[in-house]
């Protein structure tokens, strides 16, 4: 918990808007930038409509990129689009 808080301070955008995203799922979507599913959902509710918006506003999928499929899934869910079930790899 403390580690997440410290990472939040380092990532100013996440830290500043943390109270807005406190409710809901708190699973990490982007480990590199410590971005949670709640933060992605909050950003969508504040106007992010595309993956480029999430990259710009939150920094999701700007390092290794492994989180992009999950971030896209959350984005589609928030827009009410059908979401495919995750395949086991």
C-alpha positions, 0 to 999 in steps of 0.5 A: 500500500505504501509502495503504491502511494509513493509511486502515486506521488512520483506519477503526479497525474495519478496522485492528483486524481487519486480521490476521484478514482478511489471507488471501484476495482483497484487492480493494476493495469499498468505496472510500469506507471502504477496505473489502476483500473479505477484510474483508467475508468475515471479517466474515461469518465472525465473524457478520454475516448481513445487509447491515445487519450489514456496514453497522454493523460495517464501514461498507460502503455508508454513503457513496455506496452504489455498493459495495452490489451487490458487498458483497451478492454477497460476502455471498451467496457466503459464505452459499453462495447462488447468485450471478448473473454480473455484467453488463457496463454 
